[in-house]
């Protein structure tokens, strides 16, 4: 049985039926880590097999990877930073607690862009995380290690965080599913912050069904997290397979969108056509207003990051990588007027999205405007700066957003389709994502490096 082609849900069902056991699944993941991590560098810390005994629960002892921004009791949590190189938390982050309670087995802590303030995952302290489709290219970030671990069969699912696209970007670039839930849906307690106002906790998985299952596990109210919102418990799986016939879907167009690579735009148009053929009512909608939202998100991220890391910048600015130090200095230099104007843009963008998503069940647009850029070279950083263009607006507005594989470039690199809906409608984005996934084969393709096992 080739476990590398099965989803978490499929493997869980095999364990439940007695055809597999959790130790076999863990052994398969560890073989992939042993073979591929020296090349791909997805993990900063791999836990020994005896670190945690498997439990029953909904996750059946299945290996789950955790971005090294989530605090883990007794296990170092580096945030990809020199400052936290020896930090051993006293308790697990809330989401990690929920994964363990559901029977998930934490297999390791995944590589991240330093302090999560970037999207290349080219980390100066722990090494670059590389794309499993082409190791000369970036994985995307800052949850790059989590995306690579899932894409390459090193874990069945992974926790990530998303402040300007840090789940959806690596999901898109690595050909997996990335879900950023509504702001406040998943507790951030025990996650080392980048921006208190924009951080989201979420997941990277092999399938949309797995994303629904993982959100069921980690979602829920946490009274100790000031950003957590008390809502009715979500049920993300029971309506996953409902028809999308007569659902109204907006296909994003306009100058803001059209600056994406032609191959990306064509793949997204084809995806919209697939949904239309399934009975969805697809119509074009101009989203040029999102440009200001993306810019405001960038300003707030850098300013908030500078606020959180202010003491570290005073004491040891030289301990930050050059790109991070520059961004934090930029963030600290913004005036209060600039920050307040960005927050006003946030309020306006939220209302514009609310009005738009009263007309449409979901909005379709590219996850990223380009495929994975090369890791090294003159234009590597410049190209990487484009990556947050279509994801950042939905951090600013706090809306649920999903990235699913929707094609490949001529060079064989994955393309992601982003599906967005109104606040708290994770069920809607998952339903649309599942319908598209089941009608296509893109999610079944595996990276060439992962098949060298």
C-alpha positions in Angstrom: 0.0 0.0 0.0 1.4 3.4 -1.1 0.7 5.7 1.9 2.2 8.7 0.1 -0.9 9.0 -2.2 -3.5 8.7 0.5 -5.1 11.5 2.5 -5.4 11.8 6.2 -9.1 11.0 6.1 -8.4 7.9 3.9 -5.6 6.7 6.3 -7.7 7.3 9.3 -10.5 5.2 7.9 -8.0 2.4 7.1 -6.8 2.5 10.7 -10.3 2.4 12.0 -11.1 -0.7 9.9 -7.9 -2.4 11.1 -6.3 -2.5 7.7 -3.5 -0.2 8.9 -2.1 0.8 12.3 -0.8 4.2 13.4 2.7 2.9 13.9 3.0 1.9 10.2 1.8 5.3 9.2 4.4 7.0 11.5 7.1 4.7 10.2 6.3 5.7 6.6 6.4 9.4 7.4 9.7 9.0 9.2 11.2 7.2 6.2 10.2 10.2 4.1 11.8 12.6 6.6 15.0 10.6 6.7 15.2 10.6 2.9 14.0 14.0 2.0 14.6 16.4 4.9 18.3 16.6 4.2 17.4 18.1 0.8 14.2 19.9 1.5 14.8 21.1 5.1 11.2 21.1 6.0 11.8 20.4 9.7 13.8 22.4 12.3 13.2 19.7 15.0 12.1 16.1 14.4 10.7 14.4 17.5 11.9 11.0 18.5 9.4 8.1 18.1 8.9 7.7 21.8 8.1 11.4 22.4 4.4 10.9 22.5 2.3 7.7 22.6 -0.6 7.6 20.1 -4.2 7.9 21.3 -7.5 7.0 19.8 -9.5 10.1 19.0 -10.5 11.4 15.6 -6.9 11.6 14.5 -6.1 8.0 15.4 -2.4 8.6 16.3 -1.6 10.0 12.8 1.5 12.1 12.5 0.9 15.9 12.4 3.6 18.5 11.8 3.6 21.8 13.7 5.0 25.1 12.5 7.8 26.2 14.8 5.9 29.2 15.8 3.5 27.2 18.0 4.7 26.6 21.5 5.2 22.9 22.4 5.7 21.8 26.0 9.2 20.6 26.6 10.2 21.0 22.9 12.1 23.9 21.6 10.1 26.5 19.7 12.5 28.7 17.7 10.1 30.9 15.6 12.9 30.5 13.0 14.9 33.0 15.0 18.2 33.2 16.8 16.5 34.8 19.7 14.3 31.7 20.4 17.0 29.1 19.6 16.9 27.6 23.1 13.3 28.5 24.1 11.6 25.5 25.7 7.9 26.4 26.5 6.2 25.1 29.6 2.9 24.3 27.9 1.5 23.6 24.4 -0.3 26.2 22.3 -4.0 25.8 22.5 -4.3 24.4 18.9 -1.5 21.9 19.7 -3.4 20.8 22.8 -6.5 20.2 20.6 -4.5 18.1 18.1 -3.1 15.9 20.9 -6.6 15.6 22.5 -7.9 14.4 19.2 -5.2 11.7 19.1 -2.8 13.4 16.7 0.9 12.6 17.1 3.2 15.5 16.8 6.1 14.4 14.6 8.1 17.6 14.5 8.4 21.3 14.3 8.6 22.8 10.8 10.8 25.4 9.2 9.5 28.9 8.9 10.6 32.3 7.6 12.4 34.1 10.4 9.7 35.3 12.9 7.2 34.6 10.1 8.0 37.9 8.5 8.5 36.8 4.9 7.3 34.4 2.3 10.5 32.7 0.9 11.4 30.5 3.9 15.0 31.2 3.1 16.0 31.2 6.7 19.5 32.4 7.6 19.6 30.6 10.9 18.1 27.2 10.1 18.6 27.0 6.3 16.3 27.4 3.4 13.2 25.3 3.0 13.1 24.0 -0.6 10.2 23.3 -2.9 9.6 19.5 -3.4 8.6 20.1 -7.1 11.9 21.8 -7.8 14.5 22.2 -5.1 16.1 25.2 -6.7 12.8 27.1 -5.9 11.3 28.5 -2.8 8.7 26.6 -0.8 6.8 29.8 -0.1 6.3 31.0 3.5 6.2 31.6 6.2 4.6 28.2 6.7 6.8 26.7 4.1 8.1 23.8 6.1 4.5 22.7 6.9 3.5 22.8 3.2 6.6 20.8 2.2 6.1 18.2 5.0 2.6 17.5 3.7 3.5 17.6 0.0 6.4 15.3 0.5 4.6 12.7 2.7 6.5 13.6 5.9 3.3 14.3 7.7 -0.4 13.8 7.0 -1.3 17.4 7.9 0.4 20.4 9.5 -0.4 23.5 11.5 0.6 26.8 10.0 0.0 30.5 10.6 -1.1 33.2 8.1 -0.5 37.0 8.5 -0.3 38.0 4.8 -0.7 34.7 3.1 1.7 32.4 5.0 -0.5 29.3 4.7 -2.1 29.9 1.3 1.2 30.9 -0.4 3.2 27.8 0.4 0.1 25.7 -0.2 -0.2 27.2 -3.7 3.5 26.9 -4.5 3.8 23.3 -3.1 0.6 21.9 -4.5 -1.4 21.2 -1.3 -4.5 22.6 0.4 -4.1 25.6 2.7 -6.9 26.9 4.9 -6.9 30.3 6.7 -10.1 30.4 8.8 -12.0 33.5 9.8 -10.1 35.7 12.3 -11.0 34.5 15.8 -12.1 31.0 14.7 -8.9 29.3 15.9 -7.1 30.4 19.1 -3.7 32.0 18.8 -2.8 31.4 22.4 0.7 30.0 22.5 1.5 31.1 18.9 4.5 33.5 18.9 3.0 36.7 17.4 3.9 38.6 14.3 0.8 40.8 14.2 -1.8 40.6 16.9 -4.3 42.2 14.5 -3.7 40.0 11.4 -2.3 36.6 12.6 -4.5 33.6 11.8 -3.9 29.9 12.8 -4.8 27.3 10.2 -3.8 24.1 8.4 -2.0 22.6 5.5 -3.4 19.2 4.2 -3.5 16.9 1.2 -7.2 17.3 0.6 -10.1 19.6 1.3 -11.8 16.9 3.3 -8.7 16.8 5.5 -8.8 20.6 5.9 -12.4 20.3 7.1 -11.4 17.5 9.6 -8.5 19.5 10.9 -10.6 22.7 11.4 -13.1 20.6 13.3 -10.2 19.6 15.6 -8.5 23.0 16.2 -11.4 25.4 15.9 -13.4 26.7 18.9 -13.6 29.4 21.5 -10.7 30.1 23.9 -11.6 32.5 26.7 -7.9 33.1 27.4 -7.2 34.4 23.9 -8.4 38.0 23.4 -8.7 37.5 19.7 -10.9 34.4 20.0 -14.6 34.9 19.1 -17.4 32.9 20.7 -19.4 31.3 17.9 -21.5 28.2 17.5 -19.3 25.2 17.0 -18.6 24.7 13.4 -19.6 21.5 11.5 -17.4 21.6 8.4 -17.6 18.0 7.2 -21.4 17.1 7.1 -22.2 19.6 4.3 -18.9 19.2 2.4 -20.4 17.1 -0.3 -23.5 19.3 -0.8 -24.2 20.4 -4.4 -22.9 23.7 -5.6 -25.7 23.9 -8.2 -27.1 27.5 -8.3 -24.5 28.8 -5.9 -23.4 32.3 -6.9 -19.7 32.5 -7.5 -17.8 35.7 -8.3 -14.7 35.4 -10.5 -12.3 38.2 -9.7 -11.2 40.5 -12.6 -9.8 43.9 -13.0 -6.3 45.6 -13.2 -5.4 44.3 -9.8 -5.9 40.7 -10.9 -4.7 40.9 -14.5 -1.1 41.7 -13.4 -0.8 38.0 -12.6 1.1 35.7 -14.9 -1.0 34.6 -17.9 -0.6 30.9 -17.0 -2.0 31.5 -13.5 -5.0 33.5 -14.9 -5.8 30.8 -17.4 -5.8 28.1 -14.7 -8.2 30.1 -12.5 -10.5 30.8 -15.5 -10.5 27.0 -16.2 -11.3 26.3 -12.6 -14.3 28.7 -12.8 -15.5 26.9 -15.9 -15.4 23.6 -14.1 -17.6 25.0 -11.3 -19.9 26.5 -13.9 -20.3 23.1 -15.6 -21.3 21.7 -12.2 -24.2 24.2 -12.0 -22.7 27.1 -10.2 -23.6 30.6 -11.4 -20.3 32.2 -12.1 -20.0 35.9 -13.0 -17.1 38.3 -13.2 -16.6 40.9 -10.5 -14.0 43.8 -10.4 -11.9 43.7 -7.2 -9.5 46.6 -7.8 -10.3 47.9 -4.3 -8.3 45.0 -2.9 -5.0 46.7 -3.9 -5.3 49.3 -1.1 -6.2 46.5 1.3 -3.0 44.6 0.4 -0.8 47.7 1.0 -2.5 48.4 4.3 -1.9 44.8 5.4 1.8 45.1 4.7 2.1 48.3 6.7 0.2 46.9 9.7 2.2 43.7 9.6 5.6 45.5 9.7 4.4 48.0 12.3 2.9 45.3 14.6 6.0 43.1 14.1 8.2 46.0 15.1 6.1 46.6 18.3 6.3 42.9 19.3 10.1 42.7 18.7 11.0 46.2 19.9 13.1 45.0 22.8 15.0 42.5 20.7 15.6 45.2 18.1 17.1 47.4 20.8 19.3 44.7 22.4 20.5 42.7 19.4 19.5 44.1 16.0 22.4 42.1 14.5 20.7 38.8 15.5 18.0 39.4 12.9 18.6 38.4 9.3 19.2 41.4 7.0 15.8 41.2 5.3 13.9 41.0 8.6 15.9 43.7 10.3 15.1 46.0 7.4 11.3 45.2 7.6 11.3 45.8 11.3 13.1 49.1 10.9 10.6 50.1 8.3 7.7 49.1 10.6 9.1 51.1 13.5 9.4 54.2 11.3 5.8 54.4 10.2 4.0 57.3 11.8 0.9 57.0 13.9 -1.0 58.8 11.2 0.1 56.2 8.6 -0.9 53.4 10.9 -4.3 54.9 11.6 -5.0 55.4 7.9 -4.1 51.8 7.3 -6.6 50.7 10.0 -9.2 52.9 8.3 -8.5 51.1 5.1 -9.1 47.9 7.0 -12.5 49.0 8.1 -13.4 50.1 4.6 -12.1 46.9 3.0 -14.1 44.8 5.4 -17.3 46.6 4.5 -16.6 46.4 0.7 -16.0 42.7 1.1 -19.2 42.3 3.1 -21.2 44.0 0.5 -19.6 41.9 -2.3 -20.1 38.6 -0.4 -23.7 39.4 0.2 -24.1 39.0 -3.6 -21.9 36.0 -4.0 -21.5 32.8 -2.0 -17.8 32.7 -2.8 -15.1 34.7 -4.6 -12.5 33.0 -6.9 -9.1 34.5 -7.6 -5.5 33.2 -7.8 -3.7 32.3 -4.6 -0.5 33.8 -5.9 0.2 35.9 -9.1 3.3 33.8 -9.9 4.5 30.2 -9.4 7.4 29.4 -7.1 10.3 31.8 -7.8 13.9 30.6 -7.8 15.6 30.6 -4.3 18.8 32.4 -5.4 19.5 35.1 -7.9 19.1 38.8 -8.6 15.3 38.9 -8.9 14.5 36.2 -6.3 13.6 38.7 -3.6 11.8 41.0 -6.1 9.7 38.2 -7.4 8.9 36.9 -3.9 7.5 40.4 -3.0 4.7 39.7 -5.5 3.5 36.6 -3.6 1.2 38.3 -1.0 -0.7 40.4 -3.5 -3.9 38.2 -3.6 -3.7 36.7 -0.1 -3.0 39.8 2.1 -6.4 41.5 1.6 -8.1 38.6 3.4 -5.9 38.9 6.4 -6.8 42.5 6.6 -10.5 41.7 6.4 -10.2 38.5 8.4 -12.2 36.4 5.9 -12.0 32.6 5.5 -9.8 31.7 2.5 -8.8 28.4 1.0 -6.1 27.5 -1.5 -6.5 24.4 -3.6 -4.4 23.0 -6.5 -5.8 24.0 -9.8 -3.1 23.4 -12.4 0.6 23.5 -13.3 2.8 25.8 -15.3 4.7 24.7 -18.4 7.7 24.2 -16.1 5.7 21.8 -13.9 5.1 24.1 -11.0 1.8 24.0 -9.0 -0.8 26.8 -9.3 -3.3 27.5 -6.5 -6.9 28.6 -6.7 -8.0 30.8 -3.8 -11.7 30.6 -2.6 -12.9 33.3 -0.2 -16.3 33.8 1.5 -18.0 35.9 4.1 -16.9 35.8 7.8 -17.6 32.4 9.5 -18.5 30.7 6.3 -15.7 28.2 6.3 -18.3 25.6 5.3 -18.9 27.5 2.1 -15.2 27.8 1.0 -14.7 24.1 1.9 -17.8 23.0 -0.1 -16.7 24.9 -3.2 -13.1 23.6 -2.8 -14.3 20.1 -2.4 -16.5 20.3 -5.4 -13.7 21.5 -7.6 -11.2 19.0 -6.2 -13.5 16.1 -6.9 -14.1 17.2 -10.4 -10.3 17.5 -11.2 -7.1 15.5 -10.8 -4.7 18.2 -9.8 -4.6 17.3 -6.1 -3.6 13.7 -7.0 -0.3 14.7 -8.6 2.7 14.3 -6.3 6.0 16.1 -6.4 8.9 14.1 -8.1 11.1 14.3 -5.0 8.5 12.7 -2.8 8.4 9.7 -5.1 12.1 8.9 -4.7 11.2 6.8 -1.6 
